[in-house]
Amino acid sequence: MPDPAALHDLDAEETAVVEVVRRFVDREVRPVVRELEHSDTYPEALIGRMRELGVFGLLVPEEHGGSDVSVPCFAAVTEELARGWMSLAGAMGGHTVVARLLLAHGTDEQRARYLPRMATGELRATMALTEPGGGSDLQAMRTTARPDGDEWVVTGSKTWITNARRSGLVALLCRTDPDASPAHRGISVLLVEKGPGFTVSRDLPKLGYKGVESCELSFDGMRVPRDAVLGGEPGRGFAQMMRGLEIGRIQVAARALGVGRAALEDSVRYAQERESFGRPIWEHQSVGNLLADMVTRLTAARQLVLHAARRYEAGERADMEAGMAKLFASETAMQVALDAVRVHGGYGYSTEFDVERYFRDAPLMIVGEGTNEIQRTVIARELVRRSPLR
């Protein structure tokens, strides 16, 4: 199979970054992932190694202690991590979105306070958008921050927040002006650190995406400083977060590539080792056709991810491109994971093989970071906006 790093058109330095992560995955992740995943154990040692490798500082400029690689390089690193274990890529996904929010919209004080510690992984960050009754409808949120002197008083709840227990910084999307019209003008991002009134109530049980926690959060009169508003000016949070979700969706799409690639690689290996009727099973047309379709879909998905990554890297609006990448790559990962089960036959259903894990992890990318139904709405809306009637 072609080298994915080469397909990303990376220079020698960035190719070396990807190669370091690839070796980490092959030597340290794959030998232990099955045991950790089946026991739903937080991968403390692997996360520590990711910190040492600088993974949490990707896309953070060197002036803040990070390694400001290109977005295509970031996507390639994400793919490698997800190839080993999708949960590891998830552990740095929301963290990177928050870093990019700070870089694009934070005040000088906010950047200086958070980014150096985030770049080293000393401070982990996550974002809190989804609410129990809201799902992908962010403008329907009920979490509010009421001004009271020099503070905001936060009340409400969030759900499906990844890394919530181990993150020291939460980018909280909430209403700071419930009466604003249109509603999105009353939404802000607050940079919240844990304290009185902030409770991580429980870890949600999941089909896949094991090892890292996805939690419910509750805010009961939590007080945060007035200058905790991202960028210092309330009412801009919805637009800020929508731009942040572009890199988030590129990252989720790259995760899908990693899961799909792992499923394909395992299937190609198994199809050469397993024989039936006196020959390797890949020589049977039914299996060979599956492999052909898997690699074709995955290669096409990677091109969409790269297209979105390059557009974002160029500083252009990329909501449509990120949406297309996330939509196609996630649906591809799900199909490739199912086809991998078919290639493996009964062993594909066995917990002694990794294929069943890919099949459980793949749906997360379809419903996470905005469901694919929402992605289609975003794509269609932006397509019409870019193609007005003359």
C-alpha positions in Angstrom: 0.0 0.0 0.0 1.2 3.6 -0.6 2.9 5.4 2.2 0.2 7.8 3.6 2.9 10.3 4.7 4.0 10.5 1.1 0.4 11.0 0.0 0.2 14.1 2.3 3.1 15.8 0.3 5.0 16.5 3.5 8.5 17.8 3.6 11.4 15.8 5.1 11.0 17.3 8.6 7.2 16.6 8.8 7.6 13.2 7.3 10.1 12.4 10.2 7.4 13.6 12.7 4.9 11.1 11.2 7.5 8.4 11.2 8.2 8.8 14.9 4.5 8.5 15.7 4.3 5.4 13.4 7.1 3.7 15.2 5.5 4.5 18.5 2.2 3.0 17.3 3.9 -0.2 16.0 6.2 -0.7 18.9 4.3 0.5 21.9 0.6 0.8 21.1 -0.3 -2.3 19.1 1.3 -4.8 21.5 -0.9 -3.6 24.4 -4.0 -2.1 22.8 -6.2 -5.2 22.9 -5.8 -5.7 26.6 -6.3 -2.0 27.5 -9.3 -1.7 25.2 -11.1 -4.8 26.5 -10.6 -3.8 30.1 -11.5 -0.1 29.3 -8.3 1.0 31.0 -7.1 4.6 30.7 -3.8 4.4 28.8 -1.7 6.5 31.2 1.7 5.3 30.0 0.8 5.8 26.3 -0.6 9.3 26.9 2.6 10.0 28.8 4.6 8.9 25.7 2.4 11.1 23.5 3.4 14.1 25.7 7.1 13.2 25.4 6.7 13.0 21.6 5.1 16.5 21.5 1.7 15.3 20.2 -0.2 17.7 22.3 1.8 20.6 21.0 1.1 20.0 17.3 -0.4 23.1 15.6 0.9 25.3 18.5 3.6 27.8 17.4 7.1 27.4 18.6 6.9 30.7 20.5 4.4 29.0 22.8 6.5 25.9 23.1 4.8 23.8 20.5 5.6 22.4 17.0 3.6 24.3 14.5 3.4 21.6 11.8 1.1 22.0 8.8 -2.5 20.8 9.0 -1.8 18.0 6.5 1.0 16.8 8.8 -1.4 17.0 11.8 -3.9 14.9 9.9 -1.2 12.3 9.1 -0.2 12.1 12.7 -3.9 11.7 13.7 -4.3 8.9 11.2 -1.3 7.0 12.6 -2.5 7.3 16.2 -6.0 6.1 15.2 -4.4 3.2 13.2 -3.0 2.0 16.5 -6.0 2.9 18.7 -8.7 5.5 17.9 -9.0 6.5 21.5 -5.4 7.9 21.5 -6.3 10.2 18.6 -9.4 11.2 20.5 -7.3 12.1 23.6 -5.7 14.9 21.6 -8.6 16.0 19.4 -10.6 18.4 21.5 -7.3 19.6 23.1 -6.1 20.7 19.7 -9.4 22.5 18.9 -9.1 24.5 22.1 -5.5 25.4 21.2 -6.6 26.7 17.8 -9.4 28.6 19.4 -6.9 30.3 21.7 -4.5 31.1 18.9 -7.2 32.5 16.6 -9.4 34.4 19.2 -7.7 34.4 22.6 -6.3 37.5 24.2 -2.5 37.8 24.7 -3.0 37.0 28.4 -5.1 33.9 27.6 -2.5 32.6 25.2 0.4 33.2 27.6 -1.5 31.6 30.4 -2.6 28.4 28.7 -0.7 27.6 25.5 2.8 26.8 26.8 1.4 24.3 29.3 -1.0 22.9 26.7 1.9 22.5 24.2 3.7 20.2 26.6 0.6 18.3 27.7 1.0 19.5 31.2 -2.4 21.1 30.8 -4.9 19.1 28.9 -8.0 20.8 27.4 -11.3 19.8 26.1 -14.4 21.6 24.7 -17.9 21.3 26.1 -20.7 21.9 23.5 -23.3 19.1 23.5 -26.2 19.2 26.0 -28.5 16.3 27.1 -31.5 17.7 25.2 -29.7 19.5 22.4 -27.4 17.1 20.4 -26.1 18.9 17.3 -28.5 21.9 17.8 -26.0 24.1 19.6 -28.2 27.2 19.4 -30.8 25.4 21.6 -28.4 25.2 24.5 -29.6 26.0 28.0 -26.3 26.4 29.9 -26.1 30.0 30.9 -23.5 32.4 32.3 -25.0 35.3 34.2 -22.9 38.4 34.9 -22.5 39.2 38.6 -20.0 41.9 39.3 -16.6 40.8 38.1 -17.7 37.2 37.6 -19.9 35.0 35.5 -22.2 32.6 37.3 -22.5 29.4 35.3 -25.5 27.0 35.5 -26.3 24.1 33.2 -25.1 20.7 32.0 -23.1 19.2 29.2 -22.8 15.6 28.0 -20.4 13.4 25.9 -17.4 15.5 26.9 -14.3 13.5 26.1 -11.3 13.7 28.5 -13.4 15.6 31.0 -11.9 14.1 34.1 -8.3 14.6 33.0 -8.6 18.0 31.4 -7.7 21.1 33.4 -9.2 23.5 31.0 -12.7 23.4 29.4 -13.8 25.6 26.5 -17.4 25.9 27.5 -20.0 27.1 25.0 -22.9 28.8 26.9 -25.4 31.7 26.7 -24.2 34.9 28.2 -27.2 36.9 26.8 -30.3 34.7 26.7 -32.3 37.6 25.2 -30.1 38.2 22.2 -31.6 38.2 18.7 -30.5 36.3 16.7 -29.8 33.7 19.4 -26.2 33.0 18.3 -25.2 36.6 19.2 -25.8 35.7 22.8 -23.4 32.8 22.9 -19.9 32.9 24.2 -17.0 30.6 24.9 -15.8 30.6 28.5 -12.4 29.3 29.4 -13.2 27.3 32.5 -10.9 25.7 35.0 -12.3 23.2 37.6 -13.5 24.5 40.9 -16.5 24.8 43.2 -19.8 24.3 41.4 -18.2 22.3 38.5 -18.9 18.5 38.8 -17.9 15.7 36.5 -20.9 13.6 37.3 -20.4 10.3 35.6 -18.6 8.5 32.8 -20.9 7.4 30.0 -20.9 3.7 28.9 -20.0 3.2 25.3 -20.0 0.6 22.5 -16.4 1.5 21.6 -14.0 4.4 22.1 -12.8 2.7 25.2 -10.0 3.8 27.6 -10.7 7.6 27.4 -13.6 8.9 29.3 -16.8 10.6 27.9 -18.6 12.4 30.7 -21.5 14.4 31.9 -20.7 17.8 33.4 -22.9 19.9 35.6 -22.5 23.5 36.6 -24.3 24.7 39.7 -23.7 28.4 40.2 -20.0 28.1 39.3 -18.2 31.4 39.4 -15.6 32.3 36.8 -13.8 35.6 36.2 -15.4 38.0 33.7 -12.1 37.9 31.7 -12.6 34.1 31.1 -14.5 34.9 27.9 -12.5 33.8 24.9 -11.1 36.9 23.3 -12.5 39.1 26.0 -15.7 40.1 24.3 -18.9 38.1 24.9 -21.4 37.2 22.1 -18.8 35.9 19.6 -18.6 32.3 20.8 -20.8 30.6 18.2 -18.8 31.9 15.3 -15.5 31.2 17.1 -16.6 27.6 17.8 -17.8 27.0 14.3 -14.4 27.9 13.0 -12.8 25.6 15.6 -15.0 22.7 14.5 -13.4 22.9 11.1 -10.1 21.6 12.5 -12.1 19.3 14.8 -13.9 17.7 11.8 -10.7 17.3 9.9 -9.2 15.6 12.9 -12.3 13.2 13.2 -12.0 12.5 9.5 -8.3 11.6 10.0 -9.3 9.3 12.8 -11.7 7.6 10.5 -8.8 7.1 8.0 -6.7 5.5 10.7 -9.4 3.0 11.7 -10.2 2.2 8.1 -6.5 1.8 7.3 -6.0 -0.6 10.3 -9.0 -2.6 9.1 -7.6 -2.8 5.6 -4.1 -3.7 6.6 -5.3 -6.5 8.8 -7.6 -7.7 6.0 -4.8 -7.7 3.4 -2.5 -9.6 5.7 -5.2 -12.2 6.7 -6.3 -12.7 3.1 -2.8 -13.7 2.2 -2.3 -16.0 5.2 -5.7 -17.7 5.2 -6.3 -20.4 2.6 -9.5 -22.1 1.4 -10.0 -24.6 -1.5 -6.2 -24.8 -1.8 -5.4 -21.1 -2.4 -5.1 -17.8 -0.4 -8.6 -16.3 0.0 -7.7 -13.1 -1.7 -7.6 -15.0 -4.9 -11.3 -15.8 -4.6 -13.1 -13.0 -6.4 -15.6 -12.4 -3.6 -12.7 -11.5 -1.2 -10.5 -9.8 -3.7 -13.4 -7.5 -4.7 -13.9 -6.6 -1.0 -10.2 -5.6 -0.8 -10.3 -3.6 -4.0 -13.3 -1.6 -2.8 -11.8 -1.1 0.6 -8.6 0.4 -0.7 -10.4 2.5 -3.3 -12.8 4.1 -0.8 -10.0 4.7 1.7 -7.8 6.4 -0.9 -10.6 8.6 -2.0 -11.4 9.5 1.6 -7.8 10.5 2.2 -7.9 12.9 -0.7 -10.9 14.6 0.7 -9.2 14.9 4.1 -6.1 16.4 2.4 -8.3 18.8 0.4 -9.9 20.1 3.6 -6.5 20.2 5.5 -4.9 22.2 2.7 -7.7 24.7 2.5 -7.7 25.2 6.3 -3.9 25.6 6.2 -4.3 28.3 3.6 -6.5 30.3 6.0 -9.7 29.9 3.8 -13.1 29.0 5.1 -13.3 25.2 5.2 -16.6 24.3 6.8 -17.9 22.7 3.5 -14.6 20.9 2.9 -14.2 19.7 6.5 -17.8 18.5 6.4 -17.3 16.5 3.2 -14.1 15.0 4.5 -15.8 14.0 7.8 -18.9 12.7 6.1 -17.1 10.6 3.5 -14.2 9.4 5.6 -16.5 8.3 8.5 -18.9 6.4 6.3 -15.9 4.8 4.5 -14.4 3.7 7.8 -17.7 2.1 8.8 -18.0 0.2 5.5 -14.3 -0.8 5.5 -14.6 -2.1 9.1 -17.7 -4.2 8.1 -15.9 -5.5 5.0 -12.9 -6.4 7.2 -15.3 -8.6 9.3 -16.4 -10.3 6.1 -12.9 -10.9 5.0 -12.0 -12.5 8.4 -15.2 -14.6 8.5 -15.9 -16.0 12.0 -12.6 -14.6 13.3 -13.9 -11.1 12.5 -16.5 -11.6 15.2 -14.0 -12.8 17.7 -12.6 -10.6 20.4 -9.2 -12.3 19.9 -8.8 -10.2 16.7 -8.7 -6.4 16.4 -11.3 -6.3 13.6 -14.2 -6.3 16.0 -12.7 -3.2 17.7 -12.5 -1.3 14.5 -16.2 -2.2 13.9 -17.1 -0.8 17.3 -15.0 2.3 17.0 -16.0 3.4 13.5 -19.6 4.6 14.4 -18.2 7.3 16.7 -16.9 9.2 13.7 -20.3 9.1 12.1 -22.1 10.7 15.1 -19.3 12.6 16.7 -18.3 16.3 16.1 -21.7 16.9 14.5 -23.6 13.9 13.0 -23.3 13.2 9.4 -26.9 14.3 8.9 -25.7 17.7 10.2 -22.7 17.6 7.8 -25.0 17.2 4.8 -26.9 20.3 5.9 -23.7 22.3 6.4 -22.4 21.1 3.0 -25.7 22.0 1.1 -26.0 25.4 2.8 -22.4 26.4 2.0 -22.7 25.0 -1.6 -25.7 27.2 -2.2 -24.0 30.2 -0.6 -21.0 29.7 -2.9 -23.3 29.3 -6.0 -25.8 32.2 -5.8 -28.3 32.7 -8.6 -27.2 35.4 -11.0 
